[in-house]
Amino acid sequence: MKEDRFDSLLRKELKRETEHIGVSDFLKTRIDMEITARQEESTMKKRSHFKKYIAAAACICLLVPAGIFAGGTAVSYVSTTNIADYKTSTDWNDLDSMEKKVGIETDAVESFSNGYRYTELNTDAFNALDEDGNKIFKVKELGVIYKNASGKELNCSIHAADERMADDRAADLTAEYDGITVEFFQSTYKFVPADYQATAEDKNLEAAGNYYISYGNDKVEVRESSSVQWEKDGVSYMIQGFDTDVSPQEMLAMAGEMIQK
């Protein structure tokens, strides 16, 4: 697919604007994937795989909230390209102001007992789309990026809970902390070029569940996503990572540390 001049300029400008603040590769990937999604949107709106395309693209952007395939009106989520929605900081003291920007109070922690420690705070916003790709509402989100000594990364996304974004998937594991249920999910993501043609195996795996194809990558990559999610005091949380070194039980325990903060 040929990138038009506007999208090319937008991609360059966004990256130029973020270079001086040391934005993470994670956020740069998020910007790239949103631009790719926007390019495809006009031609894919009427195709049956549109909602899976957008959902998977949003998921690689990290910080997709709970409910990739929600049971309500919203079927997919995609990051906005409004630069005003983005803010990043490496100073933990900025947490309060960034919470106010998003409109929530959170249980975010600086570090976990397993060695993961925050490296970046960020704010973002994403649009909820219906089956035809039309925007139906917008959600603001706070993100915290954590890394351990070996450089492995986990991302925590936090936003106001909304029943329109309820997740209808069945959890692989659950745990309870102070009366709050935490759900663990394991999924496979196949990142592919925009012109990739899904194979029969792809289609069978998608039909079986927990297997998603994300268009817009420069090559074919298969990665395993691990995540936990929960709600507390009207706020929705998700901790997620690709190809992590954290066991399901350990990730559930990380959620417990935030809940019992």
N, C-alpha and C positions, 0 to 999 in steps of 0.2 A: 504494500500500500504506500502511495506517495504522500509524504507529509506536506501540507500546504504551508505557504509562507508565514501566515499568522501563527500557526502552531509551532513552527520552527523558531520564530522570534520569541514566542512565549516561553518555550523550553529554555532557551538561552538566557532570557532575562531572569526567570525564576532561579536558575542556577547561579547566575551572576550575583543576584541579590542575597543569596544564602551563603555564598562562599566565605564572606568576611566574618560570619558568625560561626563557622566551623560546623555547619549542619551535618548530621550523620548521614551515612549512606542509606539508611533506612528512609529518611525523609526525602532524599533525592529520588529514591526508587518510587516512593509514593507520588511524587510530582510527575515522573515519567509515565507511570502507569495510568494516572488520571488523564494526561494528555492523549495517550494512546486510546483510552476508553472514549474520550470525546470525539476523536477522529472517526471511530467505528460507529458511534451512536446513530448517526443519520442514516446509515445503510443497514443497520442491524435491528432497528426498532421493531420491524414486523417479523423478524425471524424467531423461531421457537426457542433458540438457544440464547436469546438476548439476555434474559435475566440471569442465566448462569454465567455468561461472559462478564457482565457487570459485577456480579457478586464475587466472582473469583478475582477480578481485577482489583476490586476494593479490598479483598482479603490480603493480597500481597502488599497492599499499601499499609498494611499493619494495623493499621489499627482499626480494623473493622470491628464494630461493636458486636455484642451478642446478637444472634438472630440473623445469620446470613440468609436463610430462607424462612422468613417469618410467616406465621400463619394468618396474619391480618392483611390489610390493604397493601402494605409495603412488601415488595418481594426482593428488593436489592438495594444496595447502598454504594454510593460513589463519592469520593472526596471532591470538594469544591476547588476551583482554581483561583479563588479570591485571595490575594496575598494578605489582605487584612485579617483573614481568619488564622493565619499562621504566626506563631511566636515561639521562639526557642530560647532556652536558658540553661546554663550549666550551674547556676547558683540555686541551691536548695531554698534559700531565703525568698526566692521569687514565687514559691509555691502558692502562698496566700493570694497574691495579685493575679496569678494565672487561674486559680480557682474562681476568683471573682469574675474574670473575663469570660469563663465558661458558665458561671452561674450556679456552682455547686460547692459543697464542702465535702472533703474526701478523707479516707483513711490511708492515704499514700504514705509509704515509709521510705526512709533514706536507704535502708539496707535490710537484707534478710540474714537469718542465721546460717544459711548455706553458702554465704560468701558473695552473693549477688548484691551489687551496690549501684545506686542510681548514677548515671552519667549525663543525663539530659532530661529536661522537662520541655514539653511542647504543647501548644494548643492547635486545634484544627476544627474543621466543620465538614459535614458530609450531608448529602441530599438523599432522602429516601425516595425511591422510584417505584412506580406501579409496573404492571406487566408490559405496558407499552413504552416504558422508559420515561414517563412524565414525572416531574418532581411533585411530590405531595407534601413533604415537610422537610425542615432542615434541623439538624442536631449539632450542637457544639460539643467538643470533646477535649478532655485533658489527657495527655499521654506522658508516661514516665518510661524511659529506657534504662534498663538495668544490664550490667555486665559483670562477669566474674573474672577471676585472675587470669584465666586462659583466653579471655576475649569473647566467650559465648554470650549471646544477647537474648534477653527476654523483653517483651514490650507489654506494658500495662496501659490499657485504654479505659477511660472513666467518663461517664456521661449521665445525665439525668435519666432515670428509668422511664420507659414509655411502653405501655401495653401494646402499642402498634408494632413494637419491635420484638415481641415475645418470640423466643426460640422454640420451635416445635420439634427439634431433633431429640432423640433419646440419648442420654448421656452414657458414656462407656463406664464411668465410675462416679460415685458421689461420696461426699463426706459432710459431716455436720459440725459446725462450730458456733457455740452460743445460740443455738436454735436456728442458724442460717445454713441452708443447704448450698453446697458448692458442687458444681458439675464439671467433670473432666471429659474432654473430647479429643479423639485422635483422628486426623484426616490426612489424606494424600492429595497433594496439589501438583498438577503437571503444567509447568509454565512453557508456553510454546509460541512460535512466531505467529504473526497476524494471519498468515495464509495457510496455517496448519489445518489439515483435514483429519478429523477425528477418525480413529480406526474402529473396527468392530469391537476390539478389546476395550478401548476407551469408553464406548457407548455402554458396554455391558457393565463395566466398573462404575460408571456414573449411575446407572440404573440401580445398582446394588447399594449405593449410598456411600457417603464419606469419601468421595473421589471427585475432584473438581478440576476443570481445565481452565487455565488463565491465559488469554491471548495477549500478545504484545511483547513477549520476551524475544531476545535476539537468537536464542537457541532453545532446544528442548531440555528441560530440567525437571526432575521429579523430586519433590521434597516432602518430608513428613511434618505436619503441623500438630503441635500439642497445645492445648489451652484449657484453662479453667475459667469459670464465670459464676457470678453470684450477684445478688442485690442486697443492699442494706440501706435503710433510712432513705429510700427513694432515689438511690444512686446505683447504677449498674457498673460492674467491674469485669474486666477480662484481662488475664495474663496469658500471653501467647508467645510461642517461639517456633522456629523451623529447625529441624534436626538438632534438637536440644540434647544436653547431657543431664537433664533433670528427669527423674522417674515420675510416673503419674502420682504416686503417693507423696513425693517431695513437692510437686507442684501444688497439690491440694493443701499441703502443710503451709506453703507460702501464702496461699489465700487465707488460711487460718491465722497466720501472723498479722495480716492486715485487719482482719475482722476483730481480733482480740487486742488490737493496738492500745 
